[in-house]
Amino acid sequence: MTANGGWRSIEPTPRSADQVAIIARLVTTPEALAELEGDESLEGYRDGRDNAPPPGANRSNAYVQGWWAGMKDGRHRDYHPIDSDIARAGLIRLRQLRFP
């Protein structure tokens, strides 16, 4: 049993320089999400889900956003606090589309 009663910590683990650079590129506002290219996000998502290596500087922010989500959904990375911000922005964006 762990010191906190068996619960796994949700605090982020130390990150590599590549991971810090990727986190800095993630979009966390509804307006910025609206500007992302869907096809590139989907390509990144599929690559992330398949545990592809971190994207380089040659990839778009849309690809990086998709890759980040795919890594989470594919269970290749743990929760990071920025995930909540991304989810919140996505829900706000969805409401904007449904109720203009």
C-alpha positions in Angstrom: 0.0 0.0 0.0 1.2 3.5 -0.8 1.8 6.2 1.7 -1.4 8.0 0.6 -3.7 5.0 1.3 -3.2 3.2 -2.0 -4.2 6.0 -4.4 -1.8 6.8 -7.2 -0.6 10.4 -7.2 -1.9 12.7 -9.9 1.0 15.0 -9.6 3.0 15.1 -12.8 6.3 13.3 -12.8 9.5 15.1 -13.8 9.5 15.7 -17.5 12.2 15.6 -20.2 13.1 18.7 -22.2 11.1 17.3 -25.1 8.0 16.8 -22.9 8.3 20.3 -21.5 8.5 21.7 -25.1 5.4 19.7 -26.1 3.4 20.8 -23.1 4.3 24.5 -23.9 2.7 24.0 -27.4 -0.6 22.6 -26.2 -3.7 24.6 -26.7 -6.0 25.3 -23.7 -8.5 27.9 -24.9 -11.7 27.3 -27.0 -10.6 30.0 -29.5 -7.2 28.3 -30.1 -8.9 24.9 -30.4 -11.2 26.2 -33.1 -8.1 27.1 -35.2 -6.6 23.6 -35.2 -6.6 21.6 -38.4 -8.8 18.5 -37.9 -6.9 16.1 -40.2 -3.6 16.9 -38.6 -5.0 16.4 -35.1 -6.4 13.0 -36.2 -3.1 12.0 -37.6 -1.3 13.0 -34.4 -4.0 11.2 -32.3 -3.4 8.0 -34.2 0.3 8.2 -33.9 0.1 9.0 -30.1 -2.3 6.1 -29.5 0.2 3.9 -31.3 2.9 5.2 -28.9 4.9 7.1 -31.6 7.9 9.1 -30.4 7.3 12.7 -29.4 6.7 15.1 -32.4 9.5 17.4 -33.5 9.4 21.1 -34.3 8.4 20.2 -37.9 4.9 19.1 -36.7 2.0 21.5 -36.4 0.3 22.4 -33.1 -2.7 20.5 -34.3 -0.6 17.3 -34.7 0.9 17.9 -31.2 -2.5 18.3 -29.7 -3.7 15.1 -31.2 -0.6 13.2 -30.3 -0.9 14.3 -26.7 -4.5 13.1 -26.5 -3.6 9.8 -28.3 -0.8 9.1 -25.8 -3.3 9.5 -22.9 -6.1 7.4 -24.5 -3.5 4.8 -25.5 -2.4 4.7 -21.8 1.2 5.6 -22.8 1.4 8.5 -20.4 -0.1 9.5 -17.0 -2.5 12.3 -16.2 -1.0 15.8 -16.3 -2.8 18.8 -14.9 -3.0 20.5 -18.3 -5.4 17.7 -19.3 -8.1 19.4 -17.3 -7.5 22.7 -19.0 -7.7 21.0 -22.4 -10.9 19.2 -21.6 -12.5 22.4 -20.2 -11.6 24.2 -23.4 -13.1 21.4 -25.5 -16.4 21.5 -23.7 -16.6 25.2 -24.0 -15.9 24.9 -27.7 -18.5 22.3 -28.1 -21.1 24.5 -26.4 -20.2 27.3 -28.7 -20.8 25.1 -31.8 -24.1 23.8 -30.5 -25.5 27.1 -29.2 -24.0 30.0 -31.2 
